[in-house]
Amino acid sequence: MNSKNATRRVPRSPRFKRVFAGVGVIAVMSWCGMVSLANSQDELAGASVSDAIHAVRSIGPEGAGFNDAGRAAERLRTLPGTRVFEVYEAMQDAGPVAQNWLRGIAGDIVRGSQPPTVVAIESYVLDESNSDVGRSTAMGLLRQLDSDRFDELLPGRLDDPSLLIREMAVAAKVKEFDGGKDSSIATVDEVRRVLESARHPVQVSNLIKKLDSMGETVTTADAFSMIRQWRAIGPFDNRGGIGFDEAYAPEAKFEATGRVDLAATYDGKNGPVSWMALEAKGDDGKVDLAAAYDKEKGAAAYVYTEFESAIAADAQARLGCICASQAWVNGKQVMSNEVYHSGTRIDQYVADIQLLSGTNRILLKICQNEQTQSWAQEWEFQFRVTDPTGKGLQSRVE
């Protein structure tokens, strides 16, 4: 072949080489990304969803387990939307930090893939054997995806075991009573029916006001089943706050025997003290110790009552108190809060208790400090016994 006419190999420019190399890198990166995603899904399958959930639920105080939880969260976010219910279930009884993580992960799952169908969400919500927290979170998702179906479900949820779902249902009825969506003229019986279902103190108070506007009087004490009848003894010394930790005679006896001696006389702050009857005077069920003890400052008082239950049952003790307080049920301490004059509300403090069949003995210690400001003169409390949902229970004999 004549070299003159031979085909010449044209050298590629450096720019062409760079472009070609770039395409190659992109291709490799894309392939690596697919491999990485596949590996992530394989890793999730290998570690199991339950292991990843356990890692998130194990987040402890001060960041304990944070790194493991972070890796587990990344794996859980690759789940398809149809499996978000597994994360919802894991929220039950999780600590507050872990629960927030799981709620965020569930939201990421729904945003990152096709969400579950409305039918699937509704089925999960209506199955009351599922977790209360998970079901209420699923209700929030249903509201986002199909608000009409959400509204249709609410009327049947007034007595839902999930307090958050119950609150949604009560809120819808209150809005209806107040002239909101699909408003109608409510009857007294309808409002009373919703009041029976309400558990949140604000909702209960709003329904009481609604009944009052309709000419029906329901006191806060009655609506919440506040305990009004007590026996009190005091004052004991709490100058400098010494009385909060000091187990005076009524407390020492109650912790030792689960009983008080209502006929006993003890040495008090200003001399001998004995038990006396004390009753809540107002409609709110508050027991006023300042009035009973002539506005004594730097003082502690004990109050005692008996609660009769037909059966042994899980229950809750609920206390609202603007001063430092402690509570015992059947000789066992269930509350201790050394806080003075920082505000109060109904059900400020809640403790799980076990009611006995028959007589249950309840002792409270309420301490007043020595502040002289006008806003620091209250020395009072509200107390009730409820079922685990917050429904007030009545003693058979107070």
QUIHU-V196734 format. One record per helix or strand. SS is the DSSP state (@ for helix, = for strand). FROM is the first residue (numbers start at 1). LEN is the number of residues. If there is no record, write none. Layout:
BEGIN
ss=SS from=FROM len=LEN
ss=SS from=FROM len=LEN
END
This chain:
BEGIN
ss=@ from=14 len=34
ss=@ from=49 len=9
ss=@ from=61 len=3
ss=@ from=66 len=11
ss=@ from=81 len=10
ss=@ from=96 len=17
ss=@ from=118 len=9
ss=@ from=132 len=14
ss=@ from=147 len=11
ss=@ from=163 len=15
ss=@ from=188 len=10
ss=@ from=201 len=13
ss=@ from=220 len=5
ss== from=226 len=1
ss== from=229 len=9
ss=@ from=239 len=3
ss=@ from=249 len=9
ss== from=265 len=3
ss== from=272 len=3
ss== from=276 len=4
ss== from=287 len=2
ss=@ from=289 len=4
ss== from=299 len=11
ss== from=313 len=9
ss== from=324 len=6
ss== from=332 len=6
ss== from=349 len=7
ss== from=358 len=11
ss=@ from=374 len=3
ss== from=380 len=7
ss== from=392 len=1
END
